[in-house]
Amino acid sequence: MSTEEITDSLEKLSVKKGASKLTQPSSKIKPSYDKVALRERWKILGSDPEQSILSMIRKACIDTFARPDFFKILQAIKQSFVQRDYEGIFTDPVNLEVYTAAYVPGRALCYFEIFSRPQLLKFLMKKSCLYCIGSGSGSELSAIAAAMTRVPAERQKIKLVMQDIGDYKSVLDSLEATIREKWFLTNDQLRCTYEQGDVLDPTNLSIDTRLAEADLITFMFVMNELFVKKKEAMVLIQKMIKSMKRGAHLLVVESAGSFSHLKVGDKTYMVYMLLDAIQDLELVIGEDSRWYRRPDHLKYPLDVQNMRCFIRLYKKK
């Protein structure tokens, strides 16, 4: 989206709820933010936002790329994906830094495009609590931080709670430090917390608290991994729907291919079909298949993959 398109979208979001099309004055509504400051803020990512994101990740992962066993570990991770051995990937500390360096770039670019939509940008221009499940590798942090530079900073106060099963603290610390250095986000604008644990553990009461307080809950390329344990995943979904406050949103982004197939009895469904059927959720965005194709000119030490995913954004009724 261009600066002008974002500006138009923000002006629409700035209209008070009580104003209808019939009662709005004919003159253009004055935006409640500084347009000049916003244009200056857009310069943070420069003329090539995607390359800026990749350059940030590369700098944060510079020591990881220098590892002599980098490609050996990467090959082992790929093999574990084929076997759907997700716990083997994400509970082995040796894998985590290499996984971030290899898999975060493509996802961060795709997620940046998603978070740049007006329906999600609105969470990034005010006081909001975001609870990102399975986000330890840093894709969500990178994308959300980048998208924050596309909206006014005046009332920006984001509490970002990232959760995952692996010990990603050092990975996220490196990404956060690099983001603050390159993109000038203050602690007041973006406050980051990382919580390690199993989101499927019914005894972890902190998860209940996070689900209840969040304005936006995200599952981005993690739902399929959770549904390896079908029973526990269903319990989590039920708990989440019950805990979510009215008006809170749920964002689910997942592979549009066979990895998202869920077998129930003799039938096979896409994961989003289960979510679409939940009566307490109102569908805001529903795309069954969307490609993110990276620009050809981008530079990164590894090949950055294109991605095909489905997107679901729900609102709790």
Contacts in CASP RR format, 6 or more apart in sequence:
PFRMAT RR
TARGET T0000
AUTHOR 0000-0000-0000
METHOD contacts of the structure
MODEL  1
MSTEEITDSLEKLSVKKGASKLTQPSSKIKPSYDKVALRERWKILGSDPE
QSILSMIRKACIDTFARPDFFKILQAIKQSFVQRDYEGIFTDPVNLEVYT
AAYVPGRALCYFEIFSRPQLLKFLMKKSCLYCIGSGSGSELSAIAAAMTR
VPAERQKIKLVMQDIGDYKSVLDSLEATIREKWFLTNDQLRCTYEQGDVL
DPTNLSIDTRLAEADLITFMFVMNELFVKKKEAMVLIQKMIKSMKRGAHL
LVVESAGSFSHLKVGDKTYMVYMLLDAIQDLELVIGEDSRWYRRPDHLKY
PLDVQNMRCFIRLYKKK
1 9 0 8 1.000
1 116 0 8 1.000
1 150 0 8 1.000
3 38 0 8 1.000
3 39 0 8 1.000
3 42 0 8 1.000
6 38 0 8 1.000
6 116 0 8 1.000
6 121 0 8 1.000
6 150 0 8 1.000
6 151 0 8 1.000
7 31 0 8 1.000
7 35 0 8 1.000
7 38 0 8 1.000
9 118 0 8 1.000
9 121 0 8 1.000
10 31 0 8 1.000
10 33 0 8 1.000
10 38 0 8 1.000
10 118 0 8 1.000
10 121 0 8 1.000
10 125 0 8 1.000
10 151 0 8 1.000
10 152 0 8 1.000
11 29 0 8 1.000
11 31 0 8 1.000
12 118 0 8 1.000
13 118 0 8 1.000
13 121 0 8 1.000
13 122 0 8 1.000
13 125 0 8 1.000
14 29 0 8 1.000
14 31 0 8 1.000
14 32 0 8 1.000
14 33 0 8 1.000
15 24 0 8 1.000
15 29 0 8 1.000
33 125 0 8 1.000
33 152 0 8 1.000
33 154 0 8 1.000
34 152 0 8 1.000
34 154 0 8 1.000
37 152 0 8 1.000
37 153 0 8 1.000
38 151 0 8 1.000
38 152 0 8 1.000
41 149 0 8 1.000
41 150 0 8 1.000
41 152 0 8 1.000
41 153 0 8 1.000
42 149 0 8 1.000
42 150 0 8 1.000
44 52 0 8 1.000
44 149 0 8 1.000
44 183 0 8 1.000
44 184 0 8 1.000
45 52 0 8 1.000
45 53 0 8 1.000
45 146 0 8 1.000
45 149 0 8 1.000
45 183 0 8 1.000
46 52 0 8 1.000
49 112 0 8 1.000
49 146 0 8 1.000
50 109 0 8 1.000
50 112 0 8 1.000
50 294 0 8 1.000
50 295 0 8 1.000
50 298 0 8 1.000
51 297 0 8 1.000
51 298 0 8 1.000
51 299 0 8 1.000
52 146 0 8 1.000
52 182 0 8 1.000
53 105 0 8 1.000
53 108 0 8 1.000
53 109 0 8 1.000
53 112 0 8 1.000
53 142 0 8 1.000
53 143 0 8 1.000
53 146 0 8 1.000
54 105 0 8 1.000
54 109 0 8 1.000
54 298 0 8 1.000
54 299 0 8 1.000
54 300 0 8 1.000
54 304 0 8 1.000
55 182 0 8 1.000
56 142 0 8 1.000
56 175 0 8 1.000
56 178 0 8 1.000
56 179 0 8 1.000
56 182 0 8 1.000
56 183 0 8 1.000
57 101 0 8 1.000
57 104 0 8 1.000
57 105 0 8 1.000
57 108 0 8 1.000
57 142 0 8 1.000
57 175 0 8 1.000
57 300 0 8 1.000
58 65 0 8 1.000
58 300 0 8 1.000
58 301 0 8 1.000
59 178 0 8 1.000
59 182 0 8 1.000
60 174 0 8 1.000
60 175 0 8 1.000
60 177 0 8 1.000
60 178 0 8 1.000
61 97 0 8 1.000
61 100 0 8 1.000
61 101 0 8 1.000
61 174 0 8 1.000
64 70 0 8 1.000
64 97 0 8 1.000
64 98 0 8 1.000
64 100 0 8 1.000
64 101 0 8 1.000
65 101 0 8 1.000
65 301 0 8 1.000
67 73 0 8 1.000
67 97 0 8 1.000
67 98 0 8 1.000
70 98 0 8 1.000
70 101 0 8 1.000
73 94 0 8 1.000
73 95 0 8 1.000
73 98 0 8 1.000
74 98 0 8 1.000
74 102 0 8 1.000
76 95 0 8 1.000
77 89 0 8 1.000
77 95 0 8 1.000
77 98 0 8 1.000
77 99 0 8 1.000
77 102 0 8 1.000
80 86 0 8 1.000
80 88 0 8 1.000
80 89 0 8 1.000
81 89 0 8 1.000
84 228 0 8 1.000
86 225 0 8 1.000
86 228 0 8 1.000
87 165 0 8 1.000
88 95 0 8 1.000
89 95 0 8 1.000
89 99 0 8 1.000
90 96 0 8 1.000
90 99 0 8 1.000
90 164 0 8 1.000
90 165 0 8 1.000
90 166 0 8 1.000
91 165 0 8 1.000
91 166 0 8 1.000
93 166 0 8 1.000
93 167 0 8 1.000
96 137 0 8 1.000
96 166 0 8 1.000
96 167 0 8 1.000
96 168 0 8 1.000
96 171 0 8 1.000
97 170 0 8 1.000
97 171 0 8 1.000
99 137 0 8 1.000
100 137 0 8 1.000
100 138 0 8 1.000
100 168 0 8 1.000
100 171 0 8 1.000
100 175 0 8 1.000
101 301 0 8 1.000
101 302 0 8 1.000
102 302 0 8 1.000
103 137 0 8 1.000
103 139 0 8 1.000
104 137 0 8 1.000
104 138 0 8 1.000
104 139 0 8 1.000
104 142 0 8 1.000
105 300 0 8 1.000
105 302 0 8 1.000
105 304 0 8 1.000
106 139 0 8 1.000
106 292 0 8 1.000
106 294 0 8 1.000
106 304 0 8 1.000
106 305 0 8 1.000
106 307 0 8 1.000
107 139 0 8 1.000
107 143 0 8 1.000
107 220 0 8 1.000
107 221 0 8 1.000
107 307 0 8 1.000
108 138 0 8 1.000
108 139 0 8 1.000
108 142 0 8 1.000
108 143 0 8 1.000
108 146 0 8 1.000
109 143 0 8 1.000
109 292 0 8 1.000
109 294 0 8 1.000
109 304 0 8 1.000
110 143 0 8 1.000
110 253 0 8 1.000
110 292 0 8 1.000
110 307 0 8 1.000
110 309 0 8 1.000
111 139 0 8 1.000
111 140 0 8 1.000
111 142 0 8 1.000
111 143 0 8 1.000
111 144 0 8 1.000
111 220 0 8 1.000
111 253 0 8 1.000
112 142 0 8 1.000
112 143 0 8 1.000
112 146 0 8 1.000
112 147 0 8 1.000
113 292 0 8 1.000
114 120 0 8 1.000
114 143 0 8 1.000
114 251 0 8 1.000
114 253 0 8 1.000
114 311 0 8 1.000
115 121 0 8 1.000
115 124 0 8 1.000
115 143 0 8 1.000
115 144 0 8 1.000
115 146 0 8 1.000
115 147 0 8 1.000
116 147 0 8 1.000
116 150 0 8 1.000
117 285 0 8 1.000
119 284 0 8 1.000
119 285 0 8 1.000
119 313 0 8 1.000
120 147 0 8 1.000
120 216 0 8 1.000
120 251 0 8 1.000
120 313 0 8 1.000
121 147 0 8 1.000
121 150 0 8 1.000
121 151 0 8 1.000
123 130 0 8 1.000
123 158 0 8 1.000
123 215 0 8 1.000
123 216 0 8 1.000
123 249 0 8 1.000
124 144 0 8 1.000
124 147 0 8 1.000
124 148 0 8 1.000
124 150 0 8 1.000
124 151 0 8 1.000
124 156 0 8 1.000
124 158 0 8 1.000
125 151 0 8 1.000
125 152 0 8 1.000
125 155 0 8 1.000
125 156 0 8 1.000
126 155 0 8 1.000
126 156 0 8 1.000
126 157 0 8 1.000
127 155 0 8 1.000
127 157 0 8 1.000
127 158 0 8 1.000
128 157 0 8 1.000
128 158 0 8 1.000
128 159 0 8 1.000
128 215 0 8 1.000
128 216 0 8 1.000
129 159 0 8 1.000
129 161 0 8 1.000
129 213 0 8 1.000
129 214 0 8 1.000
129 215 0 8 1.000
129 216 0 8 1.000
130 144 0 8 1.000
130 158 0 8 1.000
130 159 0 8 1.000
130 160 0 8 1.000
130 161 0 8 1.000
130 214 0 8 1.000
130 215 0 8 1.000
130 216 0 8 1.000
130 217 0 8 1.000
130 218 0 8 1.000
131 161 0 8 1.000
131 163 0 8 1.000
131 210 0 8 1.000
131 211 0 8 1.000
131 213 0 8 1.000
131 214 0 8 1.000
131 216 0 8 1.000
131 217 0 8 1.000
131 218 0 8 1.000
132 140 0 8 1.000
132 141 0 8 1.000
132 160 0 8 1.000
132 161 0 8 1.000
132 162 0 8 1.000
132 163 0 8 1.000
132 217 0 8 1.000
132 218 0 8 1.000
132 220 0 8 1.000
133 163 0 8 1.000
133 164 0 8 1.000
133 199 0 8 1.000
133 217 0 8 1.000
133 218 0 8 1.000
133 219 0 8 1.000
133 222 0 8 1.000
134 162 0 8 1.000
134 163 0 8 1.000
134 164 0 8 1.000
134 165 0 8 1.000
134 199 0 8 1.000
134 219 0 8 1.000
134 220 0 8 1.000
134 222 0 8 1.000
135 141 0 8 1.000
135 162 0 8 1.000
135 163 0 8 1.000
135 164 0 8 1.000
135 218 0 8 1.000
135 220 0 8 1.000
135 222 0 8 1.000
136 162 0 8 1.000
136 163 0 8 1.000
136 164 0 8 1.000
136 166 0 8 1.000
136 168 0 8 1.000
136 171 0 8 1.000
136 172 0 8 1.000
136 194 0 8 1.000
137 164 0 8 1.000
137 168 0 8 1.000
137 171 0 8 1.000
138 162 0 8 1.000
138 168 0 8 1.000
138 171 0 8 1.000
138 172 0 8 1.000
138 175 0 8 1.000
139 220 0 8 1.000
139 221 0 8 1.000
140 160 0 8 1.000
140 162 0 8 1.000
140 218 0 8 1.000
140 220 0 8 1.000
141 160 0 8 1.000
141 162 0 8 1.000
141 172 0 8 1.000
141 175 0 8 1.000
141 176 0 8 1.000
141 179 0 8 1.000
141 192 0 8 1.000
142 175 0 8 1.000
142 179 0 8 1.000
144 158 0 8 1.000
144 160 0 8 1.000
144 190 0 8 1.000
145 179 0 8 1.000
145 183 0 8 1.000
145 185 0 8 1.000
145 190 0 8 1.000
146 183 0 8 1.000
148 156 0 8 1.000
148 158 0 8 1.000
148 183 0 8 1.000
148 185 0 8 1.000
148 189 0 8 1.000
148 190 0 8 1.000
149 183 0 8 1.000
149 185 0 8 1.000
153 189 0 8 1.000
156 189 0 8 1.000
156 190 0 8 1.000
157 188 0 8 1.000
157 189 0 8 1.000
157 191 0 8 1.000
158 189 0 8 1.000
158 190 0 8 1.000
158 191 0 8 1.000
159 191 0 8 1.000
159 193 0 8 1.000
160 190 0 8 1.000
160 191 0 8 1.000
160 192 0 8 1.000
160 193 0 8 1.000
161 193 0 8 1.000
161 195 0 8 1.000
161 210 0 8 1.000
161 214 0 8 1.000
162 168 0 8 1.000
162 172 0 8 1.000
162 192 0 8 1.000
162 193 0 8 1.000
162 194 0 8 1.000
162 195 0 8 1.000
163 194 0 8 1.000
163 195 0 8 1.000
163 196 0 8 1.000
163 197 0 8 1.000
163 199 0 8 1.000
163 207 0 8 1.000
163 210 0 8 1.000
164 194 0 8 1.000
164 196 0 8 1.000
164 197 0 8 1.000
165 196 0 8 1.000
165 197 0 8 1.000
165 198 0 8 1.000
165 199 0 8 1.000
166 196 0 8 1.000
166 197 0 8 1.000
167 196 0 8 1.000
168 194 0 8 1.000
168 196 0 8 1.000
169 194 0 8 1.000
169 196 0 8 1.000
172 192 0 8 1.000
172 194 0 8 1.000
176 192 0 8 1.000
179 185 0 8 1.000
180 186 0 8 1.000
195 206 0 8 1.000
195 210 0 8 1.000
197 204 0 8 1.000
198 204 0 8 1.000
199 207 0 8 1.000
199 226 0 8 1.000
199 236 0 8 1.000
200 226 0 8 1.000
200 229 0 8 1.000
200 232 0 8 1.000
200 233 0 8 1.000
200 235 0 8 1.000
200 236 0 8 1.000
201 207 0 8 1.000
202 232 0 8 1.000
202 235 0 8 1.000
208 239 0 8 1.000
208 243 0 8 1.000
211 217 0 8 1.000
211 239 0 8 1.000
211 240 0 8 1.000
211 243 0 8 1.000
211 244 0 8 1.000
212 243 0 8 1.000
212 244 0 8 1.000
212 245 0 8 1.000
213 245 0 8 1.000
214 244 0 8 1.000
214 248 0 8 1.000
215 248 0 8 1.000
215 249 0 8 1.000
216 248 0 8 1.000
216 249 0 8 1.000
216 250 0 8 1.000
216 251 0 8 1.000
217 240 0 8 1.000
217 244 0 8 1.000
217 248 0 8 1.000
217 249 0 8 1.000
217 250 0 8 1.000
217 251 0 8 1.000
218 250 0 8 1.000
218 251 0 8 1.000
218 252 0 8 1.000
218 253 0 8 1.000
219 226 0 8 1.000
219 250 0 8 1.000
219 251 0 8 1.000
219 252 0 8 1.000
219 253 0 8 1.000
219 254 0 8 1.000
220 251 0 8 1.000
220 252 0 8 1.000
220 253 0 8 1.000
220 254 0 8 1.000
221 253 0 8 1.000
221 254 0 8 1.000
221 255 0 8 1.000
221 309 0 8 1.000
223 233 0 8 1.000
223 252 0 8 1.000
223 254 0 8 1.000
223 260 0 8 1.000
223 271 0 8 1.000
224 254 0 8 1.000
224 255 0 8 1.000
224 259 0 8 1.000
224 260 0 8 1.000
224 271 0 8 1.000
226 232 0 8 1.000
226 233 0 8 1.000
226 236 0 8 1.000
227 233 0 8 1.000
227 262 0 8 1.000
227 271 0 8 1.000
230 262 0 8 1.000
237 274 0 8 1.000
237 275 0 8 1.000
237 278 0 8 1.000
240 250 0 8 1.000
241 278 0 8 1.000
241 280 0 8 1.000
241 281 0 8 1.000
241 316 0 8 1.000
244 250 0 8 1.000
244 316 0 8 1.000
245 316 0 8 1.000
246 316 0 8 1.000
246 317 0 8 1.000
247 315 0 8 1.000
247 316 0 8 1.000
247 317 0 8 1.000
248 315 0 8 1.000
248 316 0 8 1.000
249 284 0 8 1.000
249 313 0 8 1.000
249 314 0 8 1.000
249 315 0 8 1.000
249 316 0 8 1.000
250 275 0 8 1.000
250 281 0 8 1.000
250 312 0 8 1.000
250 313 0 8 1.000
250 314 0 8 1.000
250 315 0 8 1.000
250 316 0 8 1.000
251 311 0 8 1.000
251 312 0 8 1.000
251 313 0 8 1.000
251 314 0 8 1.000
252 271 0 8 1.000
252 272 0 8 1.000
252 275 0 8 1.000
252 310 0 8 1.000
252 311 0 8 1.000
252 312 0 8 1.000
252 313 0 8 1.000
252 314 0 8 1.000
253 309 0 8 1.000
253 310 0 8 1.000
253 311 0 8 1.000
253 312 0 8 1.000
254 260 0 8 1.000
254 271 0 8 1.000
254 272 0 8 1.000
254 309 0 8 1.000
254 310 0 8 1.000
255 308 0 8 1.000
255 309 0 8 1.000
255 310 0 8 1.000
256 288 0 8 1.000
256 289 0 8 1.000
256 290 0 8 1.000
256 308 0 8 1.000
256 309 0 8 1.000
256 310 0 8 1.000
257 308 0 8 1.000
260 270 0 8 1.000
260 271 0 8 1.000
260 272 0 8 1.000
260 310 0 8 1.000
261 268 0 8 1.000
261 269 0 8 1.000
261 270 0 8 1.000
262 268 0 8 1.000
262 269 0 8 1.000
262 270 0 8 1.000
262 271 0 8 1.000
262 273 0 8 1.000
262 274 0 8 1.000
263 269 0 8 1.000
270 288 0 8 1.000
270 310 0 8 1.000
272 286 0 8 1.000
272 288 0 8 1.000
272 310 0 8 1.000
272 312 0 8 1.000
275 281 0 8 1.000
275 312 0 8 1.000
275 314 0 8 1.000
276 283 0 8 1.000
276 312 0 8 1.000
278 314 0 8 1.000
279 317 0 8 1.000
280 316 0 8 1.000
280 317 0 8 1.000
281 314 0 8 1.000
281 315 0 8 1.000
281 316 0 8 1.000
281 317 0 8 1.000
282 314 0 8 1.000
282 315 0 8 1.000
282 316 0 8 1.000
282 317 0 8 1.000
283 312 0 8 1.000
283 313 0 8 1.000
283 314 0 8 1.000
284 313 0 8 1.000
284 314 0 8 1.000
284 315 0 8 1.000
285 311 0 8 1.000
285 312 0 8 1.000
285 313 0 8 1.000
286 310 0 8 1.000
286 311 0 8 1.000
286 312 0 8 1.000
286 313 0 8 1.000
287 310 0 8 1.000
287 311 0 8 1.000
287 312 0 8 1.000
288 310 0 8 1.000
289 308 0 8 1.000
289 309 0 8 1.000
289 310 0 8 1.000
290 308 0 8 1.000
290 309 0 8 1.000
290 310 0 8 1.000
290 311 0 8 1.000
291 306 0 8 1.000
291 307 0 8 1.000
291 308 0 8 1.000
292 306 0 8 1.000
292 307 0 8 1.000
292 308 0 8 1.000
292 309 0 8 1.000
293 306 0 8 1.000
294 304 0 8 1.000
294 305 0 8 1.000
294 306 0 8 1.000
298 304 0 8 1.000
END
